[in-house]
Amino acid sequence: MAKNIIEKAPFLFKDVLPSNGLFDVKYILRYKEVDDKGNYLYWDQLKWRIDENDDAKKAWYATKWVRDRLLKKIVLLDKDDNSFYFCMPDTLQAKLFKISNLAGQGIIPHHSIKSQYLISSLVMEEAISSSQLEGASTTRKVAKEILISERKPKTQDEQMIVNNYFLMKEIQGCKDEELSVDMMLNLHQIATKGTHDNDNVAGELRKSNDIVIMDSEDNILHQPPLVSALPKRLRKLCDFANEKHTGEEGSIFIHPIVKAILLHFMIGYEHPFADGNGRTARAIFYWFMLKNGFDYFEYISISKFLKEAPKKYSMSYLYSEIDDNDLTYFIYYQVDIILRAIDDLLAYLQKKSVEYEEITHILKDSSLHEQLNFVQKDMIKKAIKYPGRVFTGLEISADYDISPTTARKYLNALVAYKILISYKDGKTKAYIAPANLHEIIKAN
């Protein structure tokens, strides 16, 4: 499988035996599970990074021998061919600590209008990016307009974006539930409603075995399990998701972030649906993270970074499968994506904080400073930045995750202060920012 596009490694776990003549203590002492930069490399990468004059096969053998002694085994079914493995090198544990530490510190204050604003805008971000990762060609501007206006999607690409938005909302609502096949089917139904790719039926398992995962050059990347085996395999996967892997009472310890990533991988591996497997897999990843107290993942978009390099995303799947189901490759890749997404979130928060301080400074000598709330001040910030900008109740409702009634109340208050001017655009009441807003603010 996939050997036509990746050079097969010379030694896998079954080959790692001291008796094969390649056991060399010098290599075992020098080559570890990762390279000197902490990278967990596959054969086609490692062989070019060995020390000068070293034998590449002996170096790979030593690497595999060390990894073999660190691997944890996961058996999802009763047969050995359904076993998967992963290990936890120090570099990986350090990255997981950083992610967990941020959860403990609390990135964003809860139960505030600020956090509501961030939830709404970043849920939109994940919905749009996840759709684009799956091939949706709708622009970000049009995608946001669809979500804000709540208009009926005109194309399957637009439908996919709307579906993903409601999918992220659904995850927030079911984060306290245990994983079940019914939940998987429900998430898939939401993700693929109104789309008809690959004979997909929303909320139903695939009915054909004639499905292979291929790259753009028609190389086979993966042959999913048979349809007849899916119900049992998915139930076992749910059992794995719901089992407590705390390291207590004889259980193995699996870090919650790692377990979320394993669930992400396994949905892709099982490929239970004719279409929408990637969206469903990422949804279950988010569900598990929120379920385990990583609340700030409501604000993080992993799809934004996955879509920047879709080949690396697929290769992380491929390395894991072709190297004896060693999931460490996929775990490393996803952890790095999470860290990039966190850095992006922190930069976004910093930018918003600076912008908010700027508008607070502008309003500090005005009576409006004490009379306006965060949403209204944020609207003034946008109005100053873009004179002539038009606001609508639906836009403000969606942007700040508030009701349309509350949105109109906030807008009408700004009209009363002459900060915005209201007018009719057909049946819609709209609000425009005047060009002399600085003068109006000083007058207040």
N, C-alpha and C positions, 0 to 999 in steps of 0.2 A: 504494500500500500504506500503510495506516494514516493516510491523509491526511484521513479523516473524523474523527479524534480529535485530530490535531495540526495546527496551522497550518503549511502548507508554507512553507519558507524561500524568499524571493524569488530568491536566487542560490545556486547550487551550484558545484562546481569548474568545470564546463563553461562557466559564465557569467562566470567571473572573467577578463575580458579588458579591457585598458585602453581598447579602442575602443568600449565600450558607453555611453560618455558619463557614467559614474558614477565614473570614476577621478578622485580629488581628493587631491592631495598632503597637504593639511591633515589629512584623515581618515586617510590611510595613516600619517602621523607620530603621530597621537593614539591610534588604535585598534590594539591588538595582538591576539595570539592569545588572550589572557585579559584579563579586566577588571582594574581597579586593585586588586582583592582576590584576584587569582589564580584566579578562576573561569573555567572553559572553558564558555561559555554557548552554547546554541542560540538561534536567531532569536527564538522566542516568549518567551525570558527576556531576551535582550540588548536588544530594542527598547524595553524599559521602563527601561533603565539607561543610556541614552546621555546625553551632556551636553545641557543645556538649549539649545533652538533648533537643535540638530543634526538632520540628515535621517537617519531610522532606516535607510533602505535604503542610503544611502551609508556609514553606520557599519558595517552588516552586510557590505557589499561590501568595505570596507577590512579588516575582520576576516578574511573568507574569503581575501582576496588575501595577507595576511600568513601565514595558516595554510598556504595552498597551497605556499608556499616552504619550509615546515618539515616537510612531510609525508614519511614513509617509506612506500614501497609494498610490500605483500605480495601476491604472486600465487600462489594455491594451486592453480590450474589454468592452462591455457594461454590461456584467453580473458580478455579485458579485463573482462567482466562478473563475473569472480570475483576481482577485485582489491579489496584492503582497504587502509586507510591509518591511520596514527596519527602524532602528533607528540609531542615531549617538551619542553613549556615548562619554564622554570626552577622554577616552583612544584611541578610534578610530580616533577622530578628531586630536589628537596629532600626530598620525602616518601619517595621511594625510597631516598635516602641514609639517612634515619632508620631505615627498616625494615632495611636491610642492615647498618647500624652495630650494631643490637641483635643481629643474628646473629653478628657478629664478637666482641662483648663476651661473649656467652653468658648467657642469661637464667637458666637453671636448670642446676645441676650434674648431669652425666650419671652413670649407673651407681650411683645411690643409691636407697634406698628412698623418699626424698622424691620423686625424679623419677618413679619407678614409680607412686607414688600419684597424682601429677599427670596422668601419661599416662592412667591408667585413668579417673579422674573426668572429665577433659576430653574424652576420646574419647566417653564417654557423653553429654557436653554437646552435641557436634557431631551425634551420632546422633539425639538427641531433637529438637534445633532444626531439623536438615535435614528431618526427617519432618514437623514442624509447619509448616515453610515450604511443603511440598507438600500440606498440607491435613489431616494427621493430627490428630485432635482429642483424643487421649489426654493426660491430665494428666501433668505432670512427675513427680509422686509415683508414679503407677501405672507410668509408663514406666521409672523407675529400679528399681522393684520387679520388673518383668519381667526386666530385664537382670541383676539381682542373683540372683534366684531361679532363673533359667534355665527358667522354666515355659513351656509351649507357648503361643504367642500365641492369643488367643481371637477377635480381629478383624483385619481388614486393616490398620487403623491400628497396632495393636500389632505386627503382622508387619513393617510398614514400619520401625518403630523398631529391631527386632531385626536386620533386614537392614542398616540403615545402620550399626549398631554393628559388624557383621562386615565391612562394606565398608571402614570406617576401619582395621580390623585388617589387612585384605588389602592396603591401600595401603602400610602400613608394611612388609609383607613383599615387595612387588614394586618398591620404590623404586629398585633398582639395574638394573631391566630397561628396555629401550627400549619406547616405545609401539608397539603393533601393533593391528590391528583385532581380533585374538583377545583382547588384553587388554581392549579396550573392551567386547567382548561378555561377557567374564568379569565385569568390574565391574558391568555392567548386570544380569547374571544374579543376582549377589549382591544388588544393590539392589532388585530387583523380584520375587524368589522368593516365590511364594505369594500374589501380588497379581494382580488381573485387570482393571485399569482400561483402558479404551479398546482392548479386544482385544489388550492387550500380551501378548507371549510373552517370558518372561525369557531374556535372552541371544540374542535374535534381532532383526534389523533389521525395521523396519516394512515392511508389504507393501502399504500403501495410500497413494495420493496425496491422498486426501480428508481431509487434516489441515491445519488452519490454527490458528494461535495467536490466541486471542481474549481480550478482557478481560471483565469482569463484565457489561458492557453489550452484548456480542456484536459489538464492533467488531473487525475483522481487524487483528491486529498484525503477523503474519508468515506468509508462505507458504513452507514449507520446500522445498528442492530435490526433484526427482522421485526416486522410489524407484530407478529404473533407473540413476541417476547416483551413488547413495550409495556402492557399493563403491569406485569410482575416487576419489571425493572424500575418503573416509575414509582411503584409502591415502596420498593426497597430504597429508592433514592429519597423518598419522603421520610422513611424511617431514619435514614442517615441524617437528614436535616434536623429532625426533631429530637434525636438522641443527644444526651448531654455529654459532650467530650471535654470534661473538666479535669481529667487526670485523676479523678477520685473514684474509689470503689472499683478499681481494676480497669477503668476506661482509659483510653489514650487521650492525651491533651492535644486539642487542635485549636489554635488561636481563632477567635471568631472571624477576623478579617480573612484568614486563610480559608476557613470553612465557607464563607460567602463566595470566595473566588472558586473553590472546588465545585460548589453548586452551579456557578456560572459555567464552568467548564463542562460539567456533566450534562447539562441541558443541551449544550451544543453537541456533545458526543452522542447522546441518545438520539438527538434530532427527531423528537416525537411528532413534529408537525410538518406538513408539506411546505409551509412557509411561516415566517415569523418566529423562528427558533431563537435568533439572536436577540430580538426585542424581549421575548419571554425570559431568556437567560439573564439578561441585564436587569429585568424587573425583579427576578427572584434574588439576584445579588443585592439590590437595593432593599428588598423586603427583609432579608436576613440581617443586613447592617442596621436598619432601623429597629428591628426586633431586639437586637443585642445592645441597644443603648447608644449607638453612634448617630445621634439625632442630627448632627450637622451634615450628614450625607443627604439630607433633604435639599441642601444648597449646592451640592457638588455634581457636576456633569462629567462622567467618565467618557461618554460617547463623543464629546467635543474633541478629546485627544485621540480616541481610538480611530476616528474618521480621518485624522491627519495622516495616519500611516496604516491603512487597512491591511497591507501586506504583512507588516510586522505582527499585527493582531492574529492573522491566520497562521503565520509561521510559529507563533507561540503555541497554538493548538497542535500544529504539525510536529514540532520538536517533541512535545510531550508524548504524543501517540507513537511516533516512530522509535523513540528511545525507551521501549519497554514500559509505556504508560507512566513515565516519570513526570509528574505534574509540576515539578519545581520550576521548569521553564515558564509555564503559564503563570504560576504564582508570582515569580519575579517580575514578569512583564506587567501584570495587572497592578502589583504594588507600586511600580514606578509610575504607572498611569494615574493611580490614586494620588500619589505625592505631587505630581504635576497639576492635577485638578485642585488639590488643596492650595498649592502656591498661587494658582490662578484666582481662587476664591479670596485668599488673603490680599492679593493685589487689588481685587475688585472692591473689597471692604475698605482698603486704604484710600482708594480713589473716591469712593462714596463719602467717606469720612471727611476728606479734604474739601469736597464739593459742599458738603453740609456746613462745614465750618465757614466756608466762604459766604454762603447765603445768610448764616447766622450773623456774621460780621456786617453784612449789608443792612440787616434789619435791626441791629443792636440799638440804634438811636431812634427807632420808629416804635410807635405804640403797637404795631402789628406783631412785634417780637413775642409778646406775651399772649397775644390773642389767637395766633395761628398754631396749628399742630404740625407734626412732622410731614404728613402728606401734603398739606398746603404749602409749606415751606419748600418742599422738594419740587412741587409744581412751579413755584416762583423761580426756583433755580433754573428749570428747563425753559421757562418763559423768557428769562433774561438772556440765556445762552442762545435761544432761537426766537428772536422777535418775529411775530406773525404766526407763531406755531398755533395749531388748532388742537384743542382738547375735546374729548367727548366723555360722557358718563361711563360708557362701556369700557373705554380705554383705561380710565382711572380705576374702575372696579377691578379689571383684570390685572393691572399693573401693581396694585397695592393689596390685592386679595380682600377687598371690602365689598359690601353690597352695592348694587347700582343706586339705591336710594341714598346711602351714605355718601357715595361719590358725587351725586348731584348736589347734595347738601354742601359739601366742601367747595364745589365749583361755584355755586350760587353765592356763597359767603365771599369768595374772591371777587365776584361781580359787584357785590355790595361795597367792597373796598376799592372798586374801580381798577383792580389789578388785572381782571379779565373782562372782556366784552362778549356778551352772549348774542347769538343770532340763530336763525333757523336755516338748516341745510336740508331741505325737503321736509321730512317728518322728524328729523333728528335735531335736537337742540345742541348746538356746538358753542365752543368758547375759544376766543382768539386772544393772543397776547399782544398788547399794544407796543409800539416801538419805543415810547417814552416811559418805560416802566420804572427806571431809576428815579425819575422826577416824581412819579406817582407815589412811590415808596417814601420819598423824603417828605411829601406833603402829608403823609399819614403820621 
